Amino acid sequence: MRIHGLIVALLLAATPCFGAPTNFECKFSNEASPNGLKPSNFALSFILDQNAGKAYMTGNAGSSEVQYVPNKYGITFIETTES
């Protein structure tokens, strides 16, 4: 009975563990155009906060919220823009 009381006390006293946001840096060394492939030095940065359920694309002009879709291959980030 003491063990059950100890387990209950530990569970009640335990504090939740929150993970830190995860940073993703996507680098592209080639650019595709109607004229074919050419070398490129293009990068996109994302911050994923799974605890808040939010993701952001960051850059030199600030950041904007994007959607993220986890799948069996990784994570897809989607930026919605006005048409």
N, C-alpha and C positions, 0 to 999 in steps of 0.2 A: 504494500500500500504506500510505503514511503517513496518508492520509485515513481509511482504514478503521480504523487503530489509534486515531486521534484520536476518531472517532465512538464506538468502543467505550469509550474512556476517559471520554468525556463522559457516555455512558449509565450507566456504572458509578458515576460520581461524582455524578450527578444525584440530588437529594433529591425525594421525592414532594411534590406540592402538595396540601394539604388545604384544602377550602373551609370557611368559617365556617358555623355554623348560620344558617338563614333564619327570620326572624320574619314571621308573618302576623297582621294585625289585621282581623277581619271585623266591620264595623259594620252594624247593622240599624236603619233609620229608621222602619220600620212593623212592627206586630205584628198577626198574624191570629188571630182568635178566632171562636167561633160567632156573635158579635155583629157581625162585620165587621172592617175594618181600623181601627187607631188608631195615632197617632204613638207612637214608642218611642225610647228611647236605650239600646240594648242592644248590647254588643260582646263578642266572643270573641277571645282571643289564643292563637296556637299557635307553637311553636318546632319546626322541622324540622331534624334532624341526619341528612342523607343518608349521611354517612360511617359513622355508627353504626347506621343503619337504624332510627332511633327518632324519634318525634314526641311532643310534650307539649302539653297544654292548660294554660294558666296563668291564674291569677285571684287574687283577694284572699285565698282560702283555701289557696293553695299551687299545686301543679301535679300533674297526673296523666298517665300515659302513655296515648296514644291510638294507634290504627292510622292509617296514611295509605295512600291508594291513588291513585297518579298515573294520569291518563287524558289523552286528547287535548284536553280542555277545561281542565284544571288539576289540582288536587289535592283529594281528598275526605278529610276527617278523620272518623274514626269513634270515638266513645267507647262502650265496652262497660261497662254497669252491671249490677249484680245485680238480679234480678227480685223 
